[in-house]
Amino acid sequence: MKKDAWIIDDDDEIRTALSMMLKIIGYEVKTFSEARAPARALLDGQHPDMLFIDINIPQVSGLELLKFIRQRDAWKRLPILMVTSESDEIMVEEAIRLGADGYVFKPVNFEELTNAIEMALKRRALLASKD
């Protein structure tokens, strides 16, 4: 059974590249260019197996979307990786503090992506075992 991954990033090239990489490793992929549509989809009961959120998306920031998701019990186990071109350690630390399971830097490298996914899944499994 394939797993679903959602990519939320306003950059077409990043969405396409990340989508291709995720499909190679077995994910079904849905992409969004802004945060409102995936937030509505989550509220409507759709539930991906993993989220990739750009920190700097229009309208609602990636950090705000992350905070919105983590405030709901139904999604507390959802693995979330932040995607960023930001090398700002404070921004990355804030994402981790808000509940991100890790991050990947743009341009996304396949090996870094697969390592980040593996670490995020291990982190979520560890947190779930403590519940």
Legacy VTK file of the C-alpha trace (Angstrom):
# vtk DataFile Version 3.0
C-alpha trace
ASCII
DATASET POLYDATA
POINTS 131 float
0.000 0.000 0.000
1.378 3.371 -1.003
1.679 6.155 1.504
0.418 9.669 0.863
2.710 12.680 1.099
1.611 16.286 0.787
3.991 18.993 -0.360
3.174 22.593 0.517
5.539 24.948 -1.302
4.961 27.979 -3.520
7.914 27.134 -5.799
6.789 25.025 -8.795
10.269 23.635 -9.395
10.687 22.523 -5.786
7.220 20.925 -5.742
8.004 19.055 -8.967
11.470 17.890 -7.886
10.337 16.839 -4.424
7.297 15.091 -5.887
9.455 13.087 -8.298
11.811 12.018 -5.510
8.954 10.961 -3.245
7.331 8.937 -6.026
10.617 7.079 -6.553
10.529 5.903 -2.947
6.880 4.865 -3.122
4.754 7.828 -2.079
1.558 9.046 -3.706
1.990 12.813 -3.792
-0.414 15.737 -3.581
0.963 19.257 -3.963
-0.231 22.658 -2.782
1.152 26.120 -3.531
-0.265 27.710 -0.359
-1.379 26.678 3.136
-5.134 27.236 3.171
-6.146 24.359 0.874
-4.252 21.667 2.813
-5.508 23.084 6.121
-9.090 22.804 4.817
-8.405 19.272 3.536
-7.103 18.243 6.970
-10.157 19.732 8.658
-12.354 17.845 6.161
-10.830 14.575 7.353
-8.149 13.900 4.764
-5.033 12.535 6.397
-1.685 12.193 4.612
1.051 9.935 5.952
3.662 12.708 5.783
3.793 16.469 5.224
6.519 18.602 3.655
6.000 22.285 4.436
7.990 25.211 3.072
8.771 27.663 5.857
8.164 30.664 3.561
4.819 30.084 1.868
2.445 32.938 1.010
-0.577 34.026 3.056
-0.012 31.740 6.048
3.598 30.929 6.893
4.821 27.368 7.098
5.490 27.862 10.805
1.897 29.017 11.353
0.595 25.970 9.464
2.870 23.704 11.511
1.573 25.248 14.745
-2.059 24.863 13.558
-1.483 21.171 12.807
0.344 20.368 16.043
-2.403 21.984 18.154
-4.802 19.235 17.114
-4.640 15.812 18.759
-5.764 14.060 15.569
-2.543 15.085 13.802
-0.008 14.947 16.606
1.567 11.768 15.170
1.745 13.082 11.595
5.413 13.242 10.474
6.258 16.742 9.243
9.438 17.861 7.524
10.082 21.520 6.860
11.538 22.470 3.477
13.555 25.649 3.466
16.138 27.740 1.725
16.655 29.456 5.052
19.981 28.771 6.657
18.738 30.776 9.630
19.284 28.483 12.606
16.725 30.396 14.671
13.990 29.692 12.090
14.894 25.988 11.952
15.022 25.772 15.767
11.588 27.424 15.940
10.186 24.836 13.506
11.563 21.998 15.636
10.197 23.643 18.796
6.756 23.871 17.152
6.786 20.163 16.356
8.560 19.619 13.044
10.299 16.260 12.851
13.165 17.631 10.796
13.979 19.689 7.747
15.575 19.591 4.321
17.295 22.465 2.588
16.561 23.644 -0.948
17.591 22.554 -3.465
16.505 19.175 -2.165
19.071 16.384 -2.426
17.709 12.814 -2.764
20.018 11.301 -0.149
19.321 14.079 2.366
15.593 13.691 1.713
15.573 9.936 2.322
17.674 10.372 5.476
15.341 13.102 6.767
12.281 10.928 6.099
13.849 7.978 7.902
14.723 10.144 10.914
11.240 11.725 10.994
9.544 8.328 10.933
11.812 7.033 13.714
11.128 10.157 15.776
7.355 9.798 15.372
7.519 6.079 16.274
9.521 6.891 19.401
7.076 9.619 20.438
4.112 7.295 19.784
5.656 4.615 22.005
5.741 7.133 24.858
2.022 7.995 24.543
LINES 1 132
131 0 1 2 3 4 5 6 7 8 9 10 11 12 13 14 15 16 17 18 19 20 21 22 23 24 25 26 27 28 29 30 31 32 33 34 35 36 37 38 39 40 41 42 43 44 45 46 47 48 49 50 51 52 53 54 55 56 57 58 59 60 61 62 63 64 65 66 67 68 69 70 71 72 73 74 75 76 77 78 79 80 81 82 83 84 85 86 87 88 89 90 91 92 93 94 95 96 97 98 99 100 101 102 103 104 105 106 107 108 109 110 111 112 113 114 115 116 117 118 119 120 121 122 123 124 125 126 127 128 129 130
